[in-house]
Amino acid sequence: MSEKRRVLRVGVLGAGQISQAAHFEACRKAENAELYAICDVAEDLLARMSAVHAPRKAYADYDVMLADPNVDAVIVAVADQFHVPMALRAIKAGKHVLVEKPMGVTVGECEKLCGVARASGLVVQVGTEKRFDEGIAFAREFIREEMGEMIALKAWYCDSTHRYTMTDALQPVIETSEKARRPEGDPRAELGRYYVLGHGSHLLDTASFLGGEIGAVRTRLVEKFGAYCWFSEVAFADGSVGHLDLTIKVRMDWHEGFQVYGEHGSVIGRTYNPWYFKSSDVKCFSEKDGSYRRPLGADGHFFRRQVEGFAEAILEGVPMRGADAEDGLAAVRGMVAMVRSAQTGEAVRLSEVEGGV
Ligand SMILES: NC(=O)c1ccc[n+]([C@@H]2O[C@H](COP(=O)([O-])OP(=O)(O)OC[C@H]3O[C@@H](n4cnc5c(N)ncnc54)[C@H](O)[C@@H]3O)[C@@H](O)[C@H]2O)c1
């Protein structure tokens, strides 16, 4: 049984940007996982990435990788529209799955994946790696253990106009291929949708990771000078109030963070662009001793920590620390609710939305 092995043998589907910048290295550096296989239909990219990362196997055909009994788990790192179908195929083949965010593009397909994941007994995790940011994890622990009841949460995620200057300096040279498989049409043709799926998924996941279930949102969208600003008033299921700010792109540095106010303390956090591999600066104030707690968060490799958490849940059967399929569905519901609310001006309950972003 694969669960008895100490090291998880991972097959990565997709040798594109995110795998090159994060997953290949994360699997190679992980203590309890190995980069066993790489799969991409673009054979030139597959050959180049295999030469660099030396997986044991390289597959151009996903079904052939899934048929390899040595593959314990799959990281689905392909375009958003392919996430659910590829994850379902992996589950059918008996593989655990770490699927990139957003989990899917419609509520319906995500519900289906949740049901199949639950019935399979396999570990299905969503790649919102910020849950593995030591600062954010520390904040959540403080909120749960010491802060007492929450009254309010604010969170913001604002991509910067200077973002590519930063990431080009930080990431490895990303290899591309003419043969790469992409979904029909240009995903950037509808920029608002593209931004909500790419960035809103992180904002919503962090907000519910810290603040718990979101019941409803009322969102206003303003578009000016090529920038998009979604401001959402949030009703948390526990009766707390919230505000989410998704602004793409701000004319300044990357701007991401959160504030949480509670009965016995409060939390303030600043999150960095992930490619700096720097944990969030978090300060948790406790009324108990009238002082702030600040974690160092020396290990900022969220992507490696994410794979290690995934492998730990599979190999040791410990509770998942990452987002599970239900969390992935909740984030997709949240994004759909934001978009619907921005269209109508009405508050939208997450439990009532259907369709896609
Ligand atoms: N977690 C994060 O912070 C983060 C950051 C960036 C991107 N992402 C996510 O990662 C995902 C992938 O993004 P990307 O920019 O790397 O995409 P990409 O298009 O650059 O790469 C995907 C690769 O998968 C291959 N592929 C697609 N379908 C295939 C199939 N059926 N069989 C074999 N190969 C197949 C393509 O040929 C391509 O090379 C997206 O969902 C994106 O949202 C997450």
The ligand as an SDF file (V2000), in Angstrom:
LIG
                    3D

 44 48  0  0  0  0  0  0  0  0999 V2000
   -1.0160   28.8410   -6.4030 N   0  0  0  0  0  0  0  0  0  0  0  0
   -0.6190   29.9250   -7.0250 C   0  0  0  0  0  0  0  0  0  0  0  0
   -0.2530   30.9110   -6.3940 O   0  0  0  0  0  0  0  0  0  0  0  0
   -0.6460   29.9440   -8.5230 C   0  0  0  0  0  0  0  0  0  0  0  0
    0.1610   30.8390   -9.2370 C   0  0  0  0  0  0  0  0  0  0  0  0
    0.1230   30.7850  -10.6280 C   0  0  0  0  0  0  0  0  0  0  0  0
   -0.6990   29.8950  -11.3030 C   0  0  0  0  0  0  0  0  0  0  0  0
   -1.4940   29.0530  -10.5720 N   0  0  0  0  0  0  0  0  0  0  0  0
   -2.4260   28.1040  -11.2330 C   0  0  0  0  0  0  0  0  0  0  0  0
   -1.6960   27.0760  -11.8730 O   0  0  0  0  0  0  0  0  0  0  0  0
   -2.4500   26.5680  -12.9700 C   0  0  0  0  0  0  0  0  0  0  0  0
   -1.5290   26.3880  -14.1520 C   0  0  0  0  0  0  0  0  0  0  0  0
   -1.0480   27.6330  -14.5650 O   0  0  0  0  0  0  0  0  0  0  0  0
    0.2210   27.7620  -15.5320 P   0  0  0  0  0  0  0  0  0  0  0  0
    0.4320   29.2170  -15.7250 O   0  0  0  0  0  0  0  0  0  0  0  0
    1.3540   26.9390  -15.0400 O   0  0  0  0  0  0  0  0  0  0  0  0
   -0.3640   27.1130  -16.8820 O   0  0  0  0  0  0  0  0  0  0  0  0
    0.3900   26.8000  -18.2510 P   0  0  0  0  0  0  0  0  0  0  0  0
   -0.6590   26.8510  -19.2840 O   0  0  0  0  0  0  0  0  0  0  0  0
    1.6440   27.6340  -18.3620 O   0  0  0  0  0  0  0  0  0  0  0  0
    0.9140   25.2810  -18.1090 O   0  0  0  0  0  0  0  0  0  0  0  0
    0.0670   24.1900  -18.1220 C   0  0  0  0  0  0  0  0  0  0  0  0
    0.7640   23.0340  -18.8560 C   0  0  0  0  0  0  0  0  0  0  0  0
   -0.0740   21.8900  -18.7650 O   0  0  0  0  0  0  0  0  0  0  0  0
   -0.0480   21.1880  -19.9740 C   0  0  0  0  0  0  0  0  0  0  0  0
   -1.2870   20.4180  -20.1330 N   0  0  0  0  0  0  0  0  0  0  0  0
   -2.5620   20.9010  -20.1620 C   0  0  0  0  0  0  0  0  0  0  0  0
   -3.4380   19.8930  -20.2770 N   0  0  0  0  0  0  0  0  0  0  0  0
   -2.7270   18.7580  -20.3360 C   0  0  0  0  0  0  0  0  0  0  0  0
   -3.0650   17.3820  -20.4530 C   0  0  0  0  0  0  0  0  0  0  0  0
   -4.3450   16.9740  -20.5230 N   0  0  0  0  0  0  0  0  0  0  0  0
   -2.0760   16.4670  -20.4630 N   0  0  0  0  0  0  0  0  0  0  0  0
   -0.7850   16.8380  -20.3880 C   0  0  0  0  0  0  0  0  0  0  0  0
   -0.4000   18.1400  -20.2740 N   0  0  0  0  0  0  0  0  0  0  0  0
   -1.3430   19.0790  -20.2420 C   0  0  0  0  0  0  0  0  0  0  0  0
    0.0930   22.2450  -21.0390 C   0  0  0  0  0  0  0  0  0  0  0  0
    0.6690   21.7200  -22.2280 O   0  0  0  0  0  0  0  0  0  0  0  0
    0.9940   23.2950  -20.3530 C   0  0  0  0  0  0  0  0  0  0  0  0
    2.3720   23.1040  -20.6620 O   0  0  0  0  0  0  0  0  0  0  0  0
   -3.6050   27.5530  -13.1820 C   0  0  0  0  0  0  0  0  0  0  0  0
   -4.7940   26.9820  -12.7120 O   0  0  0  0  0  0  0  0  0  0  0  0
   -3.2530   28.7420  -12.3280 C   0  0  0  0  0  0  0  0  0  0  0  0
   -4.3880   29.3710  -11.7490 O   0  0  0  0  0  0  0  0  0  0  0  0
   -1.4570   29.0600   -9.2090 C   0  0  0  0  0  0  0  0  0  0  0  0
  1  2  1  0
  2  3  2  0
  2  4  1  0
  4  5  1  0
  4 44  2  0
  5  6  2  0
  6  7  1  0
  7  8  2  0
  8  9  1  0
  8 44  1  0
  9 10  1  0
  9 42  1  0
 10 11  1  0
 11 12  1  0
 11 40  1  0
 12 13  1  0
 13 14  1  0
 14 15  2  0
 14 16  1  0
 14 17  1  0
 17 18  1  0
 18 19  2  0
 18 20  1  0
 18 21  1  0
 21 22  1  0
 22 23  1  0
 23 24  1  0
 23 38  1  0
 24 25  1  0
 25 26  1  0
 25 36  1  0
 26 27  1  0
 26 35  1  0
 27 28  2  0
 28 29  1  0
 29 30  1  0
 29 35  2  0
 30 31  1  0
 30 32  2  0
 32 33  1  0
 33 34  2  0
 34 35  1  0
 36 37  1  0
 36 38  1  0
 38 39  1  0
 40 41  1  0
 40 42  1  0
 42 43  1  0
M  CHG  2   8   1  16  -1
M  END
$$$$
